[in-house]
């Protein structure tokens, strides 16, 4: 599940950012 696609990384980044923001 590593380097599967930029979309995956982007989604993960958004999720992490959202979690940290919350």
C-alpha positions in Angstrom: 0.0 0.0 0.0 3.0 2.3 -0.5 3.4 4.5 -3.5 0.1 3.1 -4.9 -0.9 6.5 -6.3 -0.7 10.2 -5.6 -4.5 10.2 -5.0 -4.0 7.9 -2.0 -1.2 10.1 -0.6 -3.4 13.2 -1.1 -6.3 11.5 0.6 -4.1 10.4 3.5 -2.7 14.0 3.8 -6.2 15.5 3.9 -7.3 13.0 6.5 -4.3 13.7 8.7 -4.7 17.4 8.3 -8.4 17.2 9.1 -7.6 15.1 12.2 -4.9 17.5 13.4 -7.2 20.5 12.7 -10.0 18.9 14.7 
